[in-house]
Amino acid sequence: MEFRIRDSARWAVIGYGSTVKSALNEMTMIAEGYFASDCIRHINGTLGIDMPIADMVYDVLYCGASPRKSMKKLSELL
């Protein structure tokens, strides 16, 4: 299991030992999805909307959750 952040022709891999911080430091462009996941989390919390996929992405990117365990938990939930 891996999450990829696209930066032009390169891919920064999260899930195989690369941290979000190191992936963002290697990038020369903005990773809109990274920051959008934080925004979506706050909006969903304010509106009381349940979005398990968005929550899982946030947990992996911001809380250091294991991508493999998070996907397994999500697949059991859905």
C-alpha positions as CSV (number, residue, x, y, z in Angstrom):
1,M,0.0,0.0,0.0
2,E,1.3,3.4,-0.9
3,F,0.1,6.9,-1.3
4,R,1.7,9.0,-4.0
5,I,2.0,12.8,-4.2
6,R,2.5,13.8,-7.8
7,D,5.0,16.5,-8.6
8,S,5.4,17.2,-12.3
9,A,7.3,14.1,-13.6
10,R,8.3,12.8,-10.2
11,W,6.3,10.9,-7.6
12,A,7.0,11.1,-3.9
13,V,6.0,7.9,-2.2
14,I,4.4,7.8,1.2
15,G,4.0,4.4,2.8
16,Y,7.3,2.8,2.0
17,G,9.4,4.7,4.5
18,S,9.1,8.1,3.1
19,T,7.3,10.6,5.4
20,V,4.9,13.3,4.3
21,K,7.4,15.9,5.4
22,S,10.2,14.5,3.3
23,A,8.0,14.0,0.3
24,L,6.8,17.7,0.5
25,N,10.4,18.9,0.9
26,E,11.4,17.1,-2.3
27,M,8.7,18.7,-4.3
28,T,9.0,21.8,-6.3
29,M,5.3,22.3,-6.9
30,I,2.3,22.6,-4.5
31,A,0.6,19.4,-3.4
32,E,-3.0,20.6,-3.4
33,G,-4.4,17.3,-2.2
34,Y,-2.4,17.4,0.9
35,F,-3.7,20.7,2.1
36,A,-7.2,20.0,0.7
37,S,-7.5,16.9,3.0
38,D,-7.0,19.1,6.0
39,C,-9.7,21.6,4.7
40,I,-12.1,18.8,4.0
41,R,-11.7,17.4,7.5
42,H,-12.5,20.7,9.1
43,I,-15.5,21.4,6.8
44,N,-16.9,17.9,7.5
45,G,-16.5,18.3,11.2
46,T,-18.3,21.7,11.1
47,L,-21.2,20.3,9.0
48,G,-21.3,16.9,10.8
49,I,-20.7,15.0,7.5
50,D,-19.3,11.4,7.7
51,M,-16.7,10.8,5.0
52,P,-14.6,7.8,5.9
53,I,-12.3,7.9,2.9
54,A,-11.5,11.6,3.5
55,D,-11.0,10.8,7.2
56,M,-8.6,8.0,6.3
57,V,-6.5,10.2,4.0
58,Y,-6.3,12.8,6.7
59,D,-5.2,10.3,9.3
60,V,-2.5,8.9,7.1
61,L,-1.2,12.3,6.0
62,Y,-1.5,14.3,9.2
63,C,-1.6,11.8,12.0
64,G,1.0,9.2,10.8
65,A,-1.5,6.4,10.5
66,S,-0.3,3.3,8.7
67,P,-1.6,3.3,5.1
68,R,-2.0,-0.5,5.0
69,K,-3.9,-0.7,8.3
70,S,-6.0,2.3,7.4
71,M,-7.0,0.8,4.1
72,K,-7.8,-2.5,5.7
73,K,-10.0,-0.8,8.3
74,L,-11.7,1.3,5.6
75,S,-12.4,-1.8,3.4
76,E,-14.1,-3.5,6.4
77,L,-16.1,-0.4,7.1
78,L,-17.4,0.0,3.6
